[in-house]
Amino acid sequence: MQYTDLVQAGLYYGLNIIDACVNDKCKILMNLKTKPLKFNSKGNGGVIVDTGTLPTVLVEEAYMPIIRAIDAFYANFSIAKEAPFEMCYLRGSNETFPDAPKLKFLFNDGKEFAPHPESYVIDIDENMTCLGFVNPGNLSLGFNSVFGTMLQQNYFWELDLENNRLGFASSNCIVGS
């Protein structure tokens, strides 16, 4: 089990993320002027870990560069939307969809979270695959970015409030074989 620092943000607990990597190409977020996934002194930014929100919601400043980096792997597919997802890909019945690129989030304390590909590249049906991220756009939702339950799946999570840390470890939660 790895542990990363937990930040209390009002009623919520969150994480400071300094960068994201797609297939080990990092500096997707690090080169931005703002640090959209890192809490500032006013409690803005950062990522809240929420077991009550299904998709992962990323503020625009983080959403766009991450989506662009992943989208580059699927340039040959037609784009569609399937609520709540904005970036979906259509494929013919005989087309094979390529394996998902590896995504990794880098925390402020040097730890890394690499969600399983099926947690962020989601088959909606046999003809559509979507990236499992939602952009709230200009909506004022009253929260920061959120790691939803889809991104958290197939990981064990431990909320250690006494030590202000979040533990996580990859797991295979599939029963049977």
N, C-alpha and C positions, 0 to 999 in steps of 0.2 A: 504494500500500500504506500503510495506517495502522499505527501501532505503539502498543501500550499496555504499561504496566509489568507485568512478570512477577514474581510472588512465589514464592519457594521455600517449600514447605510440606512438610517432611519429605522423603519420596521423590518428591513430586509438585511440579508447577509450577501456579500458579493465578493468578487475577485478582481484583482488588477491584472489585466492582460496588456502586455507591451507589444506583442507582435503576433502574426499568423504566418504560417508557411504552407505552401501547396507544393507537394512533391519536393520538399526540402528547399524550395526557393522561398527564402524569407524576406524580411524587410517590406512586407506588404503593407503593414501599418506603421512600422517604425519611422518611415520617412515622411509621414504626415505631420503638418504643423501642429495639429491638435492630437491629443492622445485619447481617442473616443472610448476606448475600453479600459481606461485607467481612471480611478476615482481622483477627483481634484479636491481641494480644501473645502469646497462647498458641498461635497457629496455627490456631485454630478459625474457622469461617466461610469466606468466600471461595468461589470457584468453581474447580474443577480442570478443565482442558481435557484430555479423554481420548479418544484415538482407538480405544480398546478397549471403550468402553461405548456401546451403541446409543442408548438414549433419554437425554434430559436429565433428571437427577435434581435436584430442588430440595427443600431442607429445608422443613419445614412452614411456618415463618414467612415464607418467600418464595413457596412454592407456592400457598398459599391466596389471597393478594391478586392474584397474577398470573392464576391460573385464574378468579377472580371477574371480573376486568376483561375477559378474553377471552370468558368465558361470557355476558356481557351481550349480546354480538352474536348469540348463538344461542338466545335465550330461547324461541323458538317451536318448538324441536325437542325431542323426547323424549330423555332421557339414558339411556345404557347404559354398561356397562364391557366392555372388551376387553383382557385382560391383555397387556402390563403397564399399559396406560393405564386411568385411572380416570374420565376425562371424555370420553365419546364421545356422538355424536349420531346418532339414527336418522332417516332420511328415506325417504319413499315413492319409488317408481320414477320418478314424474313431478315430484318436488320438486327445485327447484334450490337447492343449498347456497350461501349468500352468500359473497362473497370474504372472505378472512381479514382481520381487522384488522391493522394494521401494529404489529409488536412491536419494541421497541428497548431495549437494555441500555446504561446509562451507566456508564462506568468512572470510577474514582477520579481519573484524570488528565485528565478532560474528553473523552476519545474515546468513540465510540458504535459499537455493533455492532447492526446491523439484519438479523437472519436473514431469509432468503427465506420467505415464507408457507408454501410447501409443505414446509418443514423443521419446522414446529411445528403445522400443521393438516394432518393426514394422512388421506388416503382409504384406509380399510381395504378396502372393497369398494363396490359401487354403492349400497348402502343405509346405510353407516356411515362416519362421519368422526370422528377422535379428535384431541384435543389431545396433542401429543407430549411431555408432561411426566409424570414419575413422582414420586410423593410417597413417600419411604421410611417415613413415619409415625414410629412410635416405635422402629423397628428401629435397632440400633446397627451400622451398616455399616462403621465405621472410616474414613469419609471425609466430606468436606464435600459441597456441591452439585457437580454435574458437568455440564459442557457435553458432551453425547454427540455421536457422529458424525452423527446425524440433524440436529441443529441446525447442525453445521459444514458440511453439504453445500453445494455450489455456492459455496464460498469457497476461495481459496488461503490457506494458513496457513504462516507461517514462525516457527519457534522459534529465537530468537536468544539463546542462553544466555550468550554473551560479553557482551552488553549488557543482559541481564536484561529482555528485551522479547519480545512476541508480535506478529508482523505478520499482518494479515489484509486481504484485498481480495475483493470480490465477483467471481465468475467465472461463466461459462456453460460448464459441463463437459459439455454434451450434444454428442455427436459427430453430424455430419450435420445435415440439415434436413428 
